[in-house]
Amino acid sequence: VLKYEFSPINKGIELIAKFYPGQSAMTRLDNGGKPVDGEVLLQQPLRIQQTNGLYRGEWKIDQTGIVVVTLNNSYSIFTSKTVKYNLNLKVL
């Protein structure tokens, strides 16, 4: 179980999370630095807003692999963002 908390300090940001099962640190990466083989979408693109407060939850992952969390600000390129976050992995 991977518990998460995200809190944008100013305005909002888009959150996306993907899981690459069976991957390791020795995984082949593409030119963008992402694993080449299969992905599982943990979090569809979601806009989290500062006005909504802390966004928290958990992703249940029952195998080894790599989790890639992307905080996307491309919709607001002229406004920088600050995001506080916490990721806590609990092995069951």
Steps between C-alpha positions, in 0.01 A plus 500: 500500500635839401339778703519852359432860594523796264437861591549777243608817681383736229231438237478146359696228326418187300585164659556176307635170639606190307629162613741287297470143635802278530739783424823562687780753507651311203191559282543623143388863473380693197635841397260668744638297793189281534504117514444338161278207601131512610341750732201508733325831558468553877367856480336646192595862436344695785522871570558555872431850628647692790147608595401134558773446759696179547440225242572158647438134437675176420583283202485125561793334324542126547822439306845644450549778250554871452251777579535822301315803639477799267404849612410686182492879474489523118156663501640797694854547373529863613412427863739297711361259758610372838371161616556330833476123480554184700525143365506213749551141384365230729599143413232252607 
